[in-house]
Amino acid sequence: MSKKYNTFCGICGFPIKTFQIGTVIDDLILMDFTERCYVDFSMHVCSECWEKIKINTFGGMEKAMRRQKELKKSQRMR
């Protein structure tokens, strides 16, 4: 580890210091559908990425579909 940084964000990939960690996802077993296997998984996430994840996941499928509709609408306006 670098003396300046403690870890890195698994989402954006930037190095982060301890006080910049937003969450730690630790010791999960996930299914990798691409490789078709289970993997052990741990990851640090910076505060900025963690806030984006929370915003994007709250509201469920209904909110996700609204965001998609808004994106398509804004692309048509260009």
C-alpha positions as a Markdown table, in Angstrom:
| # | Residue | x | y | z |
|---|---|---|---|---|
| 1 | Met | 0.0 | 0.0 | 0.0 |
| 2 | Ser | 1.1 | 3.6 | -0.7 |
| 3 | Lys | 1.8 | 5.7 | 2.4 |
| 4 | Lys | -0.5 | 8.4 | 1.0 |
| 5 | Tyr | -3.5 | 6.1 | 0.3 |
| 6 | Asn | -4.9 | 3.1 | 2.1 |
| 7 | Thr | -7.0 | 1.5 | -0.6 |
| 8 | Phe | -8.8 | 2.2 | -3.9 |
| 9 | Cys | -12.5 | 2.5 | -4.9 |
| 10 | Gly | -13.8 | -0.6 | -6.7 |
| 11 | Ile | -16.2 | 1.5 | -8.7 |
| 12 | Cys | -14.3 | 4.5 | -10.0 |
| 13 | Gly | -10.8 | 3.0 | -9.4 |
| 14 | Phe | -9.3 | 6.0 | -7.8 |
| 15 | Pro | -7.0 | 5.6 | -4.7 |
| 16 | Ile | -8.6 | 6.7 | -1.5 |
| 17 | Lys | -7.7 | 7.4 | 2.1 |
| 18 | Thr | -9.5 | 5.8 | 5.1 |
| 19 | Phe | -11.7 | 8.9 | 5.7 |
| 20 | Gln | -12.9 | 8.8 | 2.0 |
| 21 | Ile | -14.3 | 5.3 | 2.3 |
| 22 | Gly | -18.1 | 5.4 | 1.9 |
| 23 | Thr | -18.7 | 1.7 | 2.4 |
| 24 | Val | -16.9 | -1.7 | 2.5 |
| 25 | Ile | -18.5 | -4.7 | 0.8 |
| 26 | Asp | -16.8 | -7.6 | 2.5 |
| 27 | Asp | -16.7 | -11.4 | 2.2 |
| 28 | Leu | -19.6 | -11.9 | -0.2 |
| 29 | Ile | -20.0 | -14.9 | -2.4 |
| 30 | Leu | -21.3 | -13.7 | -5.8 |
| 31 | Met | -22.4 | -15.4 | -9.0 |
| 32 | Asp | -20.3 | -14.2 | -12.0 |
| 33 | Phe | -22.8 | -14.7 | -14.8 |
| 34 | Thr | -20.2 | -13.9 | -17.5 |
| 35 | Glu | -17.7 | -16.6 | -16.3 |
| 36 | Arg | -20.5 | -18.8 | -14.9 |
| 37 | Cys | -18.9 | -19.3 | -11.5 |
| 38 | Tyr | -19.1 | -18.2 | -7.9 |
| 39 | Val | -16.4 | -15.7 | -6.7 |
| 40 | Asp | -15.4 | -14.5 | -3.2 |
| 41 | Phe | -15.8 | -10.7 | -3.3 |
| 42 | Ser | -14.6 | -7.8 | -1.2 |
| 43 | Met | -14.4 | -4.1 | -2.2 |
| 44 | His | -14.0 | -0.6 | -0.8 |
| 45 | Val | -16.2 | 2.1 | -2.3 |
| 46 | Cys | -15.4 | 5.9 | -2.0 |
| 47 | Ser | -18.0 | 8.2 | -0.5 |
| 48 | Glu | -18.9 | 9.8 | -3.9 |
| 49 | Cys | -19.5 | 6.4 | -5.6 |
| 50 | Trp | -21.5 | 5.2 | -2.6 |
| 51 | Glu | -23.8 | 8.2 | -2.7 |
| 52 | Lys | -24.4 | 7.5 | -6.5 |
| 53 | Ile | -25.2 | 3.9 | -5.7 |
| 54 | Lys | -27.7 | 4.9 | -3.0 |
| 55 | Ile | -29.4 | 7.4 | -5.3 |
| 56 | Asn | -29.5 | 4.9 | -8.2 |
| 57 | Thr | -30.9 | 2.0 | -6.1 |
| 58 | Phe | -33.5 | 3.7 | -4.0 |
| 59 | Gly | -36.9 | 3.9 | -5.8 |
| 60 | Gly | -36.5 | 0.4 | -7.4 |
| 61 | Met | -37.5 | -0.5 | -10.9 |
| 62 | Glu | -40.2 | 2.2 | -11.2 |
| 63 | Lys | -37.6 | 4.9 | -10.7 |
| 64 | Ala | -35.1 | 3.2 | -13.0 |
| 65 | Met | -37.6 | 3.1 | -15.8 |
| 66 | Arg | -38.4 | 6.8 | -15.2 |
| 67 | Arg | -34.6 | 7.6 | -15.5 |
| 68 | Gln | -34.4 | 5.6 | -18.7 |
| 69 | Lys | -37.4 | 7.4 | -20.2 |
| 70 | Glu | -35.9 | 10.8 | -19.2 |
| 71 | Leu | -32.6 | 9.9 | -20.8 |
| 72 | Lys | -34.2 | 8.8 | -24.1 |
| 73 | Lys | -36.3 | 12.1 | -24.1 |
| 74 | Ser | -33.2 | 14.2 | -23.5 |
| 75 | Gln | -31.3 | 12.4 | -26.3 |
| 76 | Arg | -34.1 | 13.1 | -28.8 |
| 77 | Met | -33.9 | 16.8 | -27.9 |
| 78 | Arg | -30.3 | 17.0 | -29.0 |
